[in-house]
């Protein structure tokens, strides 16, 4: 035979392809920790702002005269001249009952922030929360 061995297979070096992982398990854990920390801080900031605000109180008027002023820190149920009854519980106010025909005030949502109110038009009763920081921006328009 000549100088080359024709019986042996031609062996070319095999290129090894390494798969590169884009995300490692540690990367995913770090990302999840950052996301959960963000949510925690977001919710905590909201509760801190509520706790840091000045004491809110409820002003109750009937026929344009102040009937009473109540702190939102103390839970209670109050009847107004036998026509309306409201409840203060956990810093929120709701109208429990009213003897007016439509009872819109009873079906309105609870209030808990400065400037919010519940109005019973037939009985001329207004429940309004005051004493917060106020002056905040409600919306920005162009």
Secondary structure, DSSP 4 states (H G I P E B T S, - for coil): --SS-TTS--PPPPPPPPPPPSS-HHHHHHHHHHHHHHHHHHHHHHHHHHHHSPPPEEEEEETTEEEEEEETTS-EEEEETTTEEEEEETTEEEEEEE-SSS-HHHHSPPB-STT-EEEETTTTEEEEEE-S----------
